[in-house]
Amino acid sequence: MSDEFIKLATKEINDAISELQQIMITCQNDSDISSNADEFQKHTHKIKGLAQ
């Protein structure tokens, strides 16, 4: 992997983690978590894809 890809992937992963943190902060109960499941999945899928 090139250094440029690693820099870009690291930034994208950090951004996705920040987004997940923001979502988690707003979740107060199971209903909030369920309503944000698609967003959780989107960000975790992105992290998984970039980590491979």
N, C-alpha and C positions, 0 to 999 in steps of 0.2 A: 504494500500500500504506500502511496506517496504521502509525503508530509502534508501536502495541501489537502488531500482527502481526510487525513487524520484531524487536521485543524477544523475543517468544515464539519466532519462527523461529530467531533467533540462539542462544537458550538450547537449543533442541532440537538444532540442528546441533552445538553444542559438546558436548552430552551424547552424541550419536552418535559424535563423534570420540573422546571419552574412552572409550566402550565399545569402539571399534575398537582403540584403543591397548592396552586391557587384554587384548583377545583376542590381539593380536599379541605381547604380552609372554609370554603362556602358550604360544605356538606355538614348538616346538623343532625341528620337521622338517616335511617335506611332508605327512606323514600328519596331523599336527595341523592344518595349514592346510586340508586337504581336509575334515576332520571339522568345521571351523568355517565352511565355505563359506556355509552358509545364514545364519549370523549376520552374516558380512561383507556378504552381499547385502542383508540386511534393513536394516542401518545405512546402507550406501551408497545404497540406494534412497530411504530417508527423507531423506538429505541432498540428493539430486538433486531430489526432489519439493518440498522447502522452498526450494530455490535458484531455482526457475523463476518 
